[in-house]
C-alpha cells in the first residue's frame, strides 16, 4: 500500500525539548501538517509565526516536511494585518476561552458583530478559520451545543471557509451537508474509541482527550464519512504529546499521541472496511483541495507486517503502546 504526500491537518508539535523529542514522529512519514498555535504565549504575531516555524524546521532536520502555520485568533486582527500575514500562514485557529490546553486567551462569547471585522477580512482574503467547537456545558454535550454557533457563523460569513476541528458527533457530521462553507477534520482516535474505552472500566489516561470520545452512534457517523472520503473531511490527528507523568497523574492532561502510528492504523482500519481506495483522499487529496495547498512529494509505503508499538517515544506514551499492529512502514521516498 502506497500513500502519496500524506497530510496531518491538525497537529501539536509543542516547543522546546518536547518539540525536538517528537517532531520527527510526524515529519518522517507526513509531507506536512497544520501546526496549532496554542503555545505559551500563543502565536499571534508575524515574528512569532516565523520564529516558531524556524524552530520546527530546526527540530526536524533534513526531513521533507512542511509546517503549515496558523495564528491564534483574536477579534482585533484587521485587514491590513491579515494581508501582511497571508504569505506566512495557512489558517487562523479560534479557541473558546479556557476550553482546552493553553486556550485561556480565546474567545468568550460568540457575538457575530464583535467578530465581524476580523471574519469579514478573513473572508475577503480567503484565509480559512479553524475552530475548536465546544461550549463549556456538560462534557458530553459541548460539541453538539456548539452546532448553533457553527450555523450562525456559516450563515453570517458565507464566503468564509470554516473547518470544524476534530469533530466527534453525528450532529457535526450532519452540518457538513447543510452548509457549503463548513468542513471538518477527524482524528484517528475518534474513529476507533468511545467514552467506554476511556472510562468504562479502568480509567485509560492515554485515551483522555478534548473533545472527549462520545457514543457508538457518533463514532459510526464519523467512520461513514471518513471511509467514504467525503470531500469535505480530512485527516487531522490532533496528536497531542504530554510527558508520561502529566498523563498518569491527578489532573490528567488531555491529548492522545498518535503521530508515530497514525498511517499504520488508518491503513488497517480502511482495509477492514474495504475502503483502501479512499484512504489517499482522506489523508491527502481532500486537504489539498480544501486548503489549496501543494505538499512536498513523499511516497510512504506500508506493508502488512506486524509492528509492536514502543512503550514510549522519548518519554511520551503513544496510543496502543506495547500492542502489535498489523501494518508497518516499509519505506519513505521523496
HELIX and SHEET records of a PDB file:
HELIX    1   1 UNK A   16  UNK A   27  1                                  12    
HELIX    2   2 UNK A   46  UNK A   60  1                                  15    
HELIX    3   3 UNK A   79  UNK A   85  1                                   7    
HELIX    4   4 UNK A  112  UNK A  125  1                                  14    
HELIX    5   5 UNK A  142  UNK A  156  1                                  15    
HELIX    6   6 UNK A  170  UNK A  178  1                                   9    
HELIX    7   7 UNK A  189  UNK A  192  1                                   4    
HELIX    8   8 UNK A  195  UNK A  199  1                                   5    
HELIX    9   9 UNK A  205  UNK A  207  5                                   3    
HELIX   10  10 UNK A  216  UNK A  227  1                                  12    
HELIX   11  11 UNK A  244  UNK A  247  1                                   4    
HELIX   12  12 UNK A  262  UNK A  272  1                                  11    
HELIX   13  13 UNK A  276  UNK A  278  5                                   3    
HELIX   14  14 UNK A  279  UNK A  280  1                                   2    
HELIX   15  15 UNK A  281  UNK A  285  3                                   5    
HELIX   16  16 UNK A  286  UNK A  291  1                                   6    
SHEET    1   A 3 UNK A   2  UNK A   4  0                                        
SHEET    2   A 3 UNK A 299  UNK A 303 -1                                        
SHEET    3   A 3 UNK A 328  UNK A 333 -1                                        
SHEET    1   B 3 UNK A   7  UNK A  11  0                                        
SHEET    2   B 3 UNK A  32  UNK A  35  1                                        
SHEET    3   B 3 UNK A  66  UNK A  68  1                                        
SHEET    1   C 6 UNK A  70  UNK A  72  0                                        
SHEET    2   C 6 UNK A  91  UNK A  95  1                                        
SHEET    3   C 6 UNK A 128  UNK A 132  1                                        
SHEET    4   C 6 UNK A 162  UNK A 164  1                                        
SHEET    5   C 6 UNK A 182  UNK A 186  1                                        
SHEET    6   C 6 UNK A 233  UNK A 235  1                                        
SHEET    1   D 2 UNK A 307  UNK A 308  0                                        
SHEET    2   D 2 UNK A 324  UNK A 325 -1                                        
END                                                                             
